Amino acid sequence: MATLSELLAEHSSLSGDAVEHLQRVVAEWQLLADTSFADFLLWIPLPRDADHQMAGGPQEFLCVAQARPTTAPTAHSEDAVTARVAPRDNPQLLRAVVEGRICREEEPRWHMEVPVRRETIPVRHRGRVIAVLSRDTNLAMPRVPSPLEIAYLGSASDLCQMIADGTFPATSAAAGADTSPRAGDGLIRLDAHGIVAYASPNALSAYHRMGHDTDLVGIPLAPLTKNLVRDPFDASEVAARIQAALDGRTSLRMEVRTRGAVMLVRALPLRPRGDAAGALVLVRDITDLRRRDQALLSKDATIREIHHRVKNNLQTVAALLRLQARRTEIPEARRALEESVRRVTSIALVHEALAYSVAEMVDLDELVDTVLPAIGDGATAEVRAKVRRDGTLGTLNSAMAIPLVLVLTELAHNALAHAYEPGQTGEVVVRATRTAATLEVVVADDGRGMPEGFDLDTAKGLGLQIVRTLLTELESTITLRPRPGGGTEALITVPMAAR
């Protein structure tokens, strides 16, 4: 499904700031849908083709976005985005564009066996109607008027009129609109003097948790909220934002800590036709969410500390093995200890990467670029081949990264140790190709090639045995083959789809 930006770019000639205004409308309209108990469709007029230029008005309207209410049954169970209607089929759309005002159908119409009441709201930007909102209410389930419904519908009517006026949403309200409190979290309607005219049950519960133990109706909200917030700066700031909404200025949501809870608070001015009608305050209790966030942060810090300590311990083990290798006079034993140092160091590097990561994910490109030069430096003095990486391995979780890095180090080390004659120059390339389904890594050298009759499955070398064991754990495969132009290639295929 095409996005709003793609549809607007393809079917309209709207300017960049007009497109941004429609994106702000869409960012805010879940609040409109919930308080209206209605579906909202965003329509743009399509320009006429050359054969109809003289007829006047748009030839069709295209639906470019859709929102459904969470407070009522939907009027559109089907997806209406990309639908087209002619003005004769929905004359209210054309009326909203031509007359520049909210238009309502006198009689409900039936849509897929559902009675629907339709209103159209012109979206005005810089004095010009650039689109139309259709507010479609499902009338199949009659609603009993209640204080909540009256407050919701009154607030929605004011906001819709402000859209028609071109004063809502404000430019500064774009950031964080999609994460601000919703109507169902807690809604408070203030009159023009800042007195609470209505507070939803969830809003009242939120203020009770903040420390206020009586009803909210009839109380000035700004000074009350200021007295409940623990931090003096935040207390003054949240009161100032509520007062700013009463004065007609829009502000972003704000997180405040009270004596008993953590709240998200957002205040919206209500000024239909430019008349001060009070403000709408949305409040959401996020106390439990912040507690979970804090617990996750503590757990994450603990995990990083564990990785750091494991890395330190492995480096200590590597240092002890290195000391022992220097004191060993038997060449075979010395080489075995040096290979153990290399393997332990590779594992330590993975844990070091995890210690500085915010998640249990490892950047393999960065890690391999650290490990491969160390392999080249640790090769025998007779070998002059270099090791480098080509392509992108991406990120993997630590359970996959540790064995895969060990596999690559073993294969690169084997290439350096067995592919070249003493003094011979060359290059070992670790080449990666990653798709959604697989990660393919080729370790290629330009050396002497595989010995005659070599069989990977029966090879007795410790390095290749380690490679086979680790790839079995990764449910991956390895293939050794001659490299075009001379040398050997080891192809590792790691399935990614199930990961």
C-alpha positions, -999 to +999 in steps of 0.1 A: +000+000+000+014+034-010+021+059+018+005+093+021+036+110+008+037+087-023+000+092-031+003+130-028+035+131-049+018+109-076-016+125-078-012+161-067+009+192-073+008+204-037+037+223-024+060+209+003+045+229+031+010+218+021+021+182+021+036+187+056+003+202+068-016+172+056+009+149+074+003+169+106-034+164+102-030+127+098-007+126+128-034+142+149-066+126+135-068+096+158-078+121+184-105+134+160-117+099+152-120+089+189-137+120+201-161+120+170-169+083+174-164+083+136-142+072+107-121+099+090-111+098+053-087+123+037-096+132+002-077+153-023-092+167-055-078+154-087-071+179-115-092+176-146-077+163-178-074+184-209-109+173-222-127+186-191-108+218-183-138+240-191-163+221-169-149+236-136-141+219-103-123+186-098-131+156-119-127+131-090-116+129-054-090+104-043-088+089-008-052+091+004-055+081+041-080+066+066-085+064+103-109+044+123-122+052+159-113+031+189-144+043+207-171+032+183-179+007+154-163+016+121-183+028+092-158+015+067-147-021+074-130-021+040-098-002+031-108+030+014-073+043+006-068+048-032-106+048-037-120+074-061-154+091-061-170+116-085-185+148-072-220+135-082-216+105-060-205+126-030-215+162-036-205+171+000-168+168-009-172+194-037-193+217-015-166+217+012-140+227-014-162+254-031-179+268+000-149+264+023-171+253+053-181+221+071-210+204+052-234+178+066-257+155+047-294+160+057-302+123+056-279+093+064-269+071+035-264+033+035-230+020+029-225-018+028-258-023+047-246+002+074-264+036+079-237+063+078-240+100+085-213+119+065-198+153+071-171+170+051-145+193+066-123+215+043-086+213+052-074+249+049-037+258+046-025+294+041-060+305+032-066+278+006-085+245+008-060+218-002-080+187+008-112+175+025-118+154+056-148+131+055-162+123+090-184+092+086-204+080+116-218+045+119-255+049+130-262+012+133-257+013+171-276+042+187-257+060+214-272+073+246-260+109+252-238+110+283-214+136+298-185+118+282-201+117+247-212+153+249-177+164+260-160+143+233-183+155+205-180+191+216-142+190+216-142+172+182-164+199+167-141+226+179-110+208+165-127+201+131-138+238+129-101+248+135-091+225+107-115+243+085-102+276+098-066+265+090-054+269+127-051+232+135-028+214+137-002+240+144+033+236+129+049+231+163+026+202+171+040+178+146+068+163+168+055+137+192+018+138+181+018+101+173+030+093+208+010+118+228-018+107+251-050+097+234-086+105+242-091+071+259-061+076+282-077+106+299-094+138+286-101+170+304-121+199+289-113+233+302-135+264+298-121+297+286-110+306+322-091+273+327-117+257+349-124+220+345-157+216+327-154+178+323-129+151+332-132+116+318-130+087+343-095+078+332-084+114+336-099+115+371-081+082+380-048+097+367-051+128+389-061+106+419-029+087+414-010+120+412-023+128+447-055+147+441-083+130+460-115+149+450-134+156+418-118+178+391-149+196+378-149+233+388-112+235+398-086+256+379-064+229+364-031+247+359-024+256+396-037+222+407-013+204+384+016+226+394+010+217+431+010+180+423+043+179+403+074+171+424+101+190+405+096+228+408+109+235+372+086+209+357+057+221+379+061+257+365+065+244+329+034+222+329+013+250+344+027+274+317+018+250+289-018+246+301-021+284+304-005+287+269-032+265+255-058+287+271-041+317+254-043+299+220-007+286+218+001+250+210+028+230+229+042+195+228+035+168+252+054+168+285+064+141+309+060+150+346+067+131+378+044+136+407+045+123+442+028+090+432+030+087+394+046+096+361+023+113+336+023+124+300+004+157+297-005+176+265-027+207+262-044+217+230-060+252+224-097+252+213-103+283+192-130+276+166-135+306+143-109+324+164-131+325+195-115+313+228-134+282+238-109+268+264-085+240+260-083+202+258-059+185+281-049+149+275-032+129+303-018+094+303-005+074+333+028+059+323+041+050+358+042+012+351+058+018+317+086+039+332+091+012+359+096-014+332+119+009+313+140+014+345+141-024+351+152-029+315+179-003+318+192-020+350+191-054+333+209-040+302+236-025+323+241-058+342+244-077+309+270-052+296+290-055+328+289-093+325+302-091+289+329-067+301+340-091+328+340-121+305+362-102+281+386-093+308+388-129+320+394-142+285+421-116+279+437-129+312+435-165+299+450-154+266+479-136+283+486-167+304+486-189+273+509-165+256+534-166+285+533-203+285+539-204+247+570-182+251+584-206+278+577-237+257+607-251+237+587-277+217+577-260+184+544-280+180+533-272+215+542-235+210+521-233+178+492-250+195+493-225+224+495-196+200+465-209+181+446-211+214+456-175+221+441-165+188+409-183+194+404-170+229+412-135+217+386-137+190+359-146+216+371-118+239+366-093+210+330-104+206+323-099+243+340-065+241+317-055+213+287-067+233+298-048+263+295-015+244+263-024+226+228-013+237+213-046+226+224-082+222+235-075+187+270-074+172+282-053+143+300-081+124+317-057+100+333-037+127+342-068+146+357-087+116+377-056+107+393-058+142+399-095+142+413-100+107+444-077+110+452-095+142+452-128+123+476-114+097+499-100+124+499-133+142+509-153+111+544-166+107+572-143+096+575-162+063+539-154+053+535-120+036+498-123+026+473-098+039+437-102+050+409-079+042+371-078+041+348-071+011+310-066+014+287-062+044+280-089+069+256-067+089+245-073+125+237-106+142+228-116+177+256-128+199+245-164+198+253-164+160+281-138+160+305-157+183+307-190+164+306-172+130+336-150+139+355-181+151+347-198+118+360-169+098+392-166+119+399-203+116+394-202+078+415-171+074+443-185+095+442-218+076+446-199+044+476-180+057+492-211+071+487-235+042+480-216+010+513-198+005+549-208+001+574-191+025+580-155+014+551-156-011+529-125-012+491-128-016+458-117-003+430-135+017+396-119+011+366-123+033+337-115+010+301-112+023+267-111+005+236-108+027+200-111+017+168-115+037+171-153+033+208-160+036+242-147+046+269-160+023+306-155+033+334-165+010+370-168+024+392-168-007+429-170-012+452-168-042+476-194-030+486-229-041+451-244-040+438-276-023+460-307-021+452-335-045+424-357-031+415-333-002+382-341+014+366-317+039+345-343+056+375-365+065+401-337+071+418-342+105+430-307+111+418-292+144+408-259+127+385-275+102+370-298+129+362-266+149+347-251+118+325-281+111+313-282+147+305-245+149+286-245+116+265-274+127+255-253+157+245-225+133+226-249+110+249-237+083+269-253+055+305-249+041+318-258+007+355-258-003+362-253-040+389-241-063+390-204-069+388-192-105+423-180-114+440-201-087+437-206-050+409-218-028+374-206-018+355-216+013+318-207+010+298-205+042+260-203+038+240-191+069+202-192+067+187-159+079+150-162+073+143-182+105+166-160+126 
